[in-house]
């Protein structure tokens, strides 16, 4: 049966769409093209009054929200397959799944009990007139998502329960269980998905500062199931030429070589504090961006489902025309002729002047025309140049270092001037595996390799210093070091963590030259609600800022921890909900500065600790200061150009269509431009370069 194209949006079936079926609440169905940002309302008679409860490829499982009528619908051909009425009360039913297309003999529609441990299933190809209810041996409460693959049903709980679908015909549910990947990242709230792609099973964990509806994506983890190694999970940094599409019901994979689909990307439909967002996680350049759906396109309590093309579009290959081929041949011939002329030409002999005697004003002009990296190298040619030529990186101030992917290189981006260049790190084996940037100071970066290997690196001098292996996986809220690790016994690494209620602290330290980490735990007499931000080494001690705005201090000389009663907390009552606000701590000109930034960037508050360290003072503006904010490292500096003063910069990258720089202006109390038009690198750190 051909698909009646007239009732569907233009392009439907050729690219991914989001569809919303509001049941009897609305007479139309909402179709959203997230790649183009278009929203269309269409009337599909077969879907009138129906709620979509699950989908598999182009098949939808629809239920009338005013009766027990249910059926399967092919969204492209509008073919219907009737199912028996559901006699169980819907209030007792929880998670559901359509395991495969109804053309498969193994197709089943399955419900899990909401609170009782049972499953309810129907197999369309078996021509049964009733649903079958069977007990299960695991606790169904808390089940979040299900995945059907290779006649097995994977159910996400505290662990992963596996049901052999072939056992349903025996009226006994055969189950097994397996562990989920270990959780050792920075987020607090998380959402988990399992996705089948080209015969492989992937586990995607999306992380938030809090519950997803209150915040936004800050990190994620991807694992692949290794069937050959006892069903163990191995962490991966990419998904090849596939694209994942996630929603609250599950995940799908699509593989296409067509240019309109971004490969190695994850699209995630997510309900956040400001509405329904479509996140794009690009694994190639390791950035996160999102589009906010129009408010009028979102129906309350009605979620979206991804509908993907059944057959990938055929890629159109470009071919050179005959004229292009001829032009290319002519250029090649001319190049060979010029090369022969150059070889036969006599080159006059000249006597070279010592480099140190070259006029320094001429060398300064040459340096100004060179790329930043080469201008920095020019200073290392001889000692007079090192003293007299300007340090281009230092003059440019603070840079954002981010690692697009595992390719032996990192990117440096200057948000003030919009400059960017690449640093090649190929000669170091540490770049052969994923690394996570954690903190920076004095031109050095502290990074995490794997889950428990830390090391220092200076990306400009390419100097590496390995630290002892952690006994447990890294899971700390903040980490810092006291000074650059240049064979200095004064260098100390300090990391801190603690529960949300703030009743105790977990601290680890490492001193330069030691072979082990030292772990401590302290009880808090005053609650200290640990925040995701970097500690600051100030006056010989490590200062930590809590979500309430009070300070905790660790003394490295006697290994003691104390929560200060002065200054009083910025929030006198309870701390803000986790994820509703970010807070940062930094030192500048001998004083501590704290910043509290709501997630919507409205009314950012900057405080300065007075000289007696007894009170926070709210600043209306920050004068000649420029703040670079991020939970890994925050920096406050006075830059030579006044146009950068009184502004706050966040780690944001412009996209291909928008080359503007994102900042928050303290004078106007507004961010400029729209924050949604920028990409967020999820593996980055602010850095002040040191070339020596």
ABEGO torsion letter per residue (X at the ends): XBBBAAABBBGBGABBBBBBBAEAABABBBBBBAAAGBBBBBBBAAABGBBBABBBEABBBBBBAABABBBBBBAAAGBBBBBBBBABBAAABBBBBBABBAABAABBBBBBBAABBBBBBBBAAAGBABBBBBBBABBABGBABBBBBGGBBBBBBABBBBBBAAAAAAGBBBBBBBBBBBBBBABABBBBBBBBBGGBBBBBBBBBABBAAABBBABBBBBBBBAABGGBBBBBABAEABBBBBBAAEBBBBBBABAABBBGBBBBBBBBAAEBBBBBBBAAAGBBBBBBBBAAABBBGBBBBBBBBABBBBBBBBBBBAAAAAAAAAAAAAAAAAAAAAAABBBBBBBBBBAAABBAAAAAAAAAABBAAAAAAAAAABAAAAAABBBAAAAAEBBBBBBABBAGBBBBBBAAAGBBBBBBAAABAAAABBBBBABBBGGBBBBBBEAABBBBBBAAAGBBBBBBBBABBBABABBBBABBBBGBAABBBBBBBEBAAGABBBBBBBBBGBABBBBBBBBBABBBBBBBBBBBBBGGBBBBBBAAGBBBBBBAAAGBBBBBAOBBBABABBBBBBGABBBBBBBBGGBBBBBBBBAAGBGBBBBBBBAAGABBBBBABAEABBBBBBAABBBBBBBABAAABGBBBBBBBBBAABABBBBBBAAAGBBOBBAAABBBBABBBBBBBBAX
